[in-house]
């Protein structure tokens, strides 16, 4: 009898402790697509949420890296492809370069099996929560969504993904300063 009471009390203590810490680690639930506002660029994209990808990627073309002089940062100049398919010239500090493995169908045998992409540190806002994450630049015009959010940014957001849903986060909770989008709404 004492063992049963002790076990019951011990189990309740563990459950109470777990429940009290659940709010500390509360997760955001994302669908397979979400609206992402990028604070430094003042633009909101529809993004594919992809747990199979590692990083985040935005739709940009014509990226050129300018070496910083002295102790100045390298700068990436690129054309950001906006949601209405127009281009916006942008220049931001380069964080680093990464290698992204290419799909076998995208290259010939004598070509590299990866592409080298510039990476920026950008502040993403989803559902009212903002986090600075690494985002690479890629030509995503052939994809259904102009942005991809992979597992590393999802971890920063402490996000869980419900693959049966889309657009679960309220896009109005992130600051919107993109005038072209305001005119379209």
Number of C-alpha atoms within 10 A of each C-alpha: 6 7 8 9 10 11 12 11 12 12 12 12 12 11 12 12 11 11 11 10 11 11 9 8 8 12 14 17 16 23 20 18 23 24 24 25 28 22 20 11 16 13 19 24 18 17 22 23 26 19 18 9 14 15 21 26 24 23 23 23 18 13 18 13 15 14 12 12 8 6 6 9 14 16 19 21 18 19 18 24 19 18 16 9 11 9 14 12 12 14 15 17 18 20 18 13 13 14 12 15 11 12 9 10 6 9 12 9 7 6 8 11 15 15 11 14 17 21 22 21 17 20 18 25 21 23 20 15 13 18 17 16 19 19 24 27 24 22 17 17 15 8 11 10 17 22 29 26 25 19 17 16 21 22 12 12 22 13 16 15 19 14 12 7 13 16 16 18 19 12 18 12 13 20 15 16 14 14 10 12 15 9 7 7 5
